[in-house]
Every structure is written in structure tokens, then in C-alpha cells.
């Protein structure tokens, strides 16, 4: 066999391997993207976008909270009595209504409506953002409660500056903040949400 034929075979064999590798990479990337999109679905997008615009919150953050709180189940009710997509408790609802000057205008049953729940949950996030500068601290307060987080910020074991938490003493809350942030990053990466 001539040298020219060997080179041609080598070139064709190498090209075939490269084409195979490129196709395999594309298939794997597509499979991973489908898996990630199944793990991080988007639902109630109209409600999320409306609340994001109204309250000046990133849609990716709202989606991250919803995924972490209820996995997009609008009828979800926790063992603690938290209701709906953003898992709002009765004391939180009362706080929201008091802040809005609208006592009694909403009930826990109303929070099963996705639009009402998302709007209410986003209002809670907005109120917490007015109280805390750091977004991770806001998320910790959304999960553990306003009073607890205020206490942690005053304790040097958890906050050096009284603004941010360098340590969240409840593992569930620390995990919650991490889960929301991971979900938020995935919604930005997979769907291009702000």
C-alpha cells in the first residue's frame, strides 16, 4: 500500500473518530439539558413575571423559591400549615395583611390560587429585602423567620457585621438558602431568566 493511501486512510479514520466524538458530545449535552430542565421546570411563568415586575425581584429568584418550597405544587400544604407554591404560613399572611392595611381580605384558602400565592410570597420577599440588605439573609428569614434572623445578626457567632450571616445555625435553613441559590443559578443558565 502506498504512503499516499495510508495517509488518506489515516485522515478518513481520524475524521470519522472526530465526527463520532462530536455527535456523542452533542447527544450527551442534549440529554443533560433535558434532564436539567426536567429537574428545574418552569411553571406559572405569567404569575412569576407579573410579580417580578411588580416587586422588582429577579424571576430566577422567585422560581428558585417556588421550586425549593413546593416543587410547583399549588395545592401543597406543609406539616407546619404553610400553603401553596411559596409555602406561606398563617402568621406570615397576617403580617402581610397588616403591612398592607388589609386585615382579613385574604385567607389561607386564597393562597392555593397560584397568582395570589406568588404575589403574596413576593411581597414577603420585598418586605424582607427592606429589612435586610443581604439576599441570603432575606432567604434565611423567609425560611426561619424574621425574629430568628434578627437574633442571629446580633450574635457574633453568626454575623460579624450585623448585616450578613457568615454562619446559619440551623442546618435546614442553611440548606434552604443553598437550594434556592442553586435553583436560581439553574434557571438563569437553562432558561436565561434574570
C-alpha positions in Angstrom: 0.0 0.0 0.0 1.3 3.4 -1.0 2.2 6.1 1.5 -0.5 8.3 0.0 -3.2 5.7 0.5 -2.1 5.2 4.2 -2.3 8.9 4.8 -5.8 9.1 3.2 -7.0 6.2 5.3 -5.5 7.8 8.5 -7.2 11.1 7.6 -10.5 9.4 7.0 -10.2 7.3 10.1 -9.3 10.4 12.2 -12.2 12.4 10.7 -14.6 9.5 11.4 -13.5 9.4 15.1 -13.8 13.2 15.4 -17.3 13.2 13.9 -18.3 10.3 16.2 -17.0 12.2 19.2 -18.7 15.4 18.2 -22.0 13.6 17.7 -21.6 11.8 21.1 -20.9 15.1 22.8 -23.9 16.8 21.3 -26.1 13.9 22.3 -24.8 13.9 25.9 -25.2 17.7 26.1 -28.8 17.4 24.9 -29.5 14.6 27.3 -28.1 16.6 30.2 -30.0 19.7 29.3 -33.3 17.7 29.1 -32.5 16.1 32.5 -31.7 19.5 34.0 -34.9 21.0 32.5 -36.9 18.2 34.0 -35.3 18.7 37.4 -35.8 22.5 37.1 -39.1 23.0 35.4 -40.8 26.3 34.7 -44.5 26.7 35.6 -46.7 29.6 36.4 -44.4 31.8 34.3 -47.0 34.5 33.8 -47.6 34.8 37.5 -43.9 34.8 38.2 -43.1 37.5 35.6 -46.0 39.7 36.8 -44.9 39.5 40.5 -41.2 40.0 39.5 -42.1 43.2 37.6 -44.4 44.5 40.4 -41.9 43.9 43.2 -38.6 44.3 41.4 -37.4 40.8 42.1 -35.5 38.6 39.7 -37.7 35.9 38.2 -34.9 33.4 38.7 -35.1 34.0 42.5 -38.8 33.6 42.6 -38.6 30.3 40.6 -35.8 29.1 42.9 -38.0 29.8 46.0 -41.0 28.1 44.4 -39.0 25.0 43.3 -37.5 24.7 46.8 -40.7 25.4 48.7 -43.3 23.4 46.8 -41.8 21.9 43.6 -44.5 23.9 41.8 -47.4 22.2 43.5 -50.0 24.9 44.0 -52.1 22.8 46.4 -49.1 21.9 48.7 -49.6 22.2 52.4 -46.7 21.6 54.8 -46.9 19.9 58.2 -46.4 23.4 59.6 -49.5 24.6 57.7 -47.6 26.6 55.0 -49.8 26.8 51.9 -49.2 27.0 48.2 -46.4 27.5 45.8 -44.4 29.7 48.0 -45.5 28.0 51.3 -46.9 30.9 53.2 -48.0 30.3 56.8 -50.9 31.9 58.6 -48.7 34.2 60.8 -46.9 35.4 57.6 -50.2 36.0 55.9 -51.3 38.1 58.9 -48.1 40.1 58.8 -48.5 40.8 55.1 -52.2 41.8 55.6 -51.2 44.1 58.5 -48.4 45.7 56.4 -50.9 46.2 53.5 -53.6 47.5 55.9 -55.9 44.9 54.6 -56.6 42.6 57.5 -58.9 39.7 56.7 -59.0 40.3 53.0 -57.1 37.1 52.2 -57.4 33.6 53.7 -55.1 30.6 53.7 -57.5 29.0 51.2 -57.0 32.0 48.8 -53.3 31.2 48.8 -53.9 28.0 46.9 -54.5 30.3 43.9 -51.1 30.5 42.1 -51.4 34.1 41.3 -52.4 35.1 44.8 -49.7 32.9 46.3 -46.9 34.1 44.1 -47.8 37.8 44.6 -48.1 37.3 48.4 -44.8 35.4 48.6 -43.0 38.0 46.5 -44.4 40.8 48.8 -43.0 38.9 51.7 -39.6 38.8 49.9 -39.9 42.5 49.3 -40.7 43.3 52.9 -37.7 41.2 54.0 -35.4 42.9 51.5 -36.5 46.2 53.1 -35.2 44.9 56.4 -32.1 43.0 55.3 -29.5 44.2 52.8 -28.1 40.7 52.0 -30.2 38.5 49.8 -29.0 35.3 51.5 -30.2 36.8 54.8 -33.5 37.5 53.2 -33.8 33.9 52.2 -32.8 32.7 55.6 -35.6 35.0 57.1 -38.1 33.6 54.6 -37.3 30.1 55.8 -36.5 30.5 59.5 -38.5 33.7 60.4 -37.8 37.3 60.9 -37.2 37.2 64.6 -34.7 34.3 64.4 -32.6 36.1 61.8 -32.6 39.3 63.7 -31.3 37.4 66.7 -28.6 35.7 64.6 -27.4 39.1 63.1 -26.9 40.4 66.7 -24.8 37.3 67.6 -21.1 37.5 66.8 -21.1 33.7 66.3 -23.2 34.1 63.2 -22.6 37.6 62.0 -19.5 39.8 62.1 -21.2 43.0 60.8 -24.9 42.7 61.8 -25.8 42.7 58.1 -24.7 39.4 56.7 -24.7 35.9 58.2 -21.4 34.1 57.9 -23.0 31.1 59.6 -26.6 30.0 59.7 -27.0 27.9 62.9 -30.0 25.8 61.7 -28.9 23.2 59.1 -32.3 23.2 57.5 -32.2 26.9 56.9 -28.6 26.8 55.6 -29.6 24.1 53.2 -32.6 26.0 52.2 -30.6 29.1 51.2 -28.2 26.9 49.3 -31.0 25.1 47.4 -32.7 28.3 46.4 -29.4 29.8 45.2 -28.6 26.6 43.2 -32.1 26.6 41.7 -31.8 30.3 40.9 -28.5 29.7 39.1 -30.0 26.8 37.1 -33.0 29.0 36.0 -30.5 31.6 34.8 -28.4 29.0 33.0 -31.1 26.8 31.5 -33.7 29.4 30.5 -31.9 32.8 30.6 -34.1 34.2 33.4 -32.7 37.3 35.1 
